[in-house]
Amino acid sequence: MDFQKGLSPYNTAKMFVDALVKAEFFNSADFEMDGDDNNFTFKAINCPYKSHCSRLIEEGKEIACLRAITLLGAMEYNKEGESLKYMYKFEFNKETPCLVSFEKFKD
């Protein structure tokens, strides 16, 4: 995968996800991604980590979304410090798709 540097944060995350689809690591039917550089969402329709997250919640442990952390990592690789400008909110849903929203809070 050729990582294209210099893209905006949203386009960096999208480029990374598109590359994972092309490499057949992600299935394009398993997620939806929409938004812009200030606010964007990643909806995990079918996530391989869902059973693990469910187990952690049942045990009363905190969870962090591995998909979200991966997208932040792509933004950080593109431009150092970029991921620190975003906060993400993770809505875990056992029976429905999980939703991760990214919001830029700092310029």
C-alpha positions as CSV (number, residue, x, y, z in Angstrom):
1,M,0.0,0.0,0.0
2,D,1.4,3.4,-0.9
3,F,0.5,5.9,1.8
4,Q,-0.2,9.2,0.2
5,K,1.1,12.0,2.5
6,G,-0.2,15.5,2.6
7,L,-3.9,14.7,2.4
8,S,-6.4,16.3,4.8
9,P,-7.2,14.3,8.0
10,Y,-10.6,12.9,6.7
11,N,-9.1,12.1,3.3
12,T,-6.1,10.4,5.0
13,A,-8.5,8.2,7.1
14,K,-10.6,7.5,4.0
15,M,-7.5,6.7,1.9
16,F,-6.3,4.3,4.6
17,V,-9.7,2.5,4.8
18,D,-9.9,2.3,1.0
19,A,-6.5,0.7,0.9
20,L,-7.6,-1.9,3.5
21,V,-10.6,-2.7,1.3
22,K,-8.4,-3.0,-1.7
23,A,-6.1,-5.4,0.2
24,E,-9.2,-7.4,1.2
25,F,-8.6,-6.7,4.9
26,F,-11.9,-4.8,5.1
27,N,-15.1,-5.6,3.3
28,S,-16.7,-2.4,1.9
29,A,-20.2,-3.7,3.0
30,D,-19.0,-3.9,6.6
31,F,-18.7,-0.1,7.3
32,E,-19.9,3.3,6.3
33,M,-17.8,6.4,6.5
34,D,-19.0,10.0,6.0
35,G,-18.1,13.5,6.9
36,D,-15.4,16.1,6.5
37,D,-12.2,17.3,8.3
38,N,-14.1,18.8,11.2
39,N,-16.6,15.9,11.9
40,F,-16.7,12.5,10.5
41,T,-18.2,9.1,11.4
42,F,-17.2,5.5,11.0
43,K,-20.1,3.1,11.3
44,A,-18.9,-0.5,11.9
45,I,-21.7,-2.6,10.5
46,N,-19.8,-5.9,10.9
47,C,-16.7,-5.6,13.1
48,P,-14.4,-8.6,13.9
49,Y,-13.8,-7.0,17.4
50,K,-17.4,-6.9,18.5
51,S,-17.4,-10.2,20.4
52,H,-14.2,-9.1,22.2
53,C,-15.8,-5.7,23.1
54,S,-18.9,-7.5,24.3
55,R,-16.9,-9.7,26.6
56,L,-15.0,-6.8,28.1
57,I,-18.3,-4.9,28.7
58,E,-19.8,-8.0,30.4
59,E,-16.8,-8.2,32.6
60,G,-17.3,-4.5,33.6
61,K,-14.1,-3.4,31.9
62,E,-13.5,-0.2,29.8
63,I,-13.1,-0.6,26.1
64,A,-11.5,1.5,23.4
65,C,-12.4,1.1,19.7
66,L,-9.5,-0.5,17.8
67,R,-11.0,0.8,14.5
68,A,-10.9,4.4,15.8
69,I,-7.4,4.1,17.1
70,T,-6.3,2.8,13.7
71,L,-7.8,5.8,11.9
72,L,-6.1,8.1,14.4
73,G,-2.8,6.3,13.7
74,A,-3.2,6.9,10.0
75,M,-3.8,10.6,10.6
76,E,-0.7,10.8,12.9
77,Y,1.5,9.0,10.4
78,N,0.4,11.5,7.7
79,K,1.2,14.5,9.9
80,E,2.7,14.4,13.4
81,G,0.4,15.8,16.0
82,E,-2.7,15.7,13.8
83,S,-4.4,12.9,15.8
84,L,-4.2,15.0,18.9
85,K,-6.5,17.6,17.4
86,Y,-9.4,15.1,17.4
87,M,-11.5,13.4,20.0
88,Y,-13.5,10.4,19.2
89,K,-16.8,9.2,20.8
90,F,-17.5,5.5,20.6
91,E,-21.0,4.1,20.9
92,F,-20.8,0.4,21.4
93,N,-24.0,-1.4,20.4
94,K,-24.2,-5.1,21.0
95,E,-27.2,-5.7,18.6
96,T,-26.6,-3.0,16.1
97,P,-23.6,-1.4,14.3
98,C,-21.2,0.5,16.5
99,L,-20.7,4.2,15.7
100,V,-17.5,6.1,16.1
101,S,-17.6,9.9,15.6
102,F,-14.5,12.0,15.3
103,E,-14.6,15.7,16.1
104,K,-11.8,18.2,15.6
105,F,-11.5,20.3,18.7
106,K,-8.3,22.1,18.1
107,D,-6.7,23.8,15.1
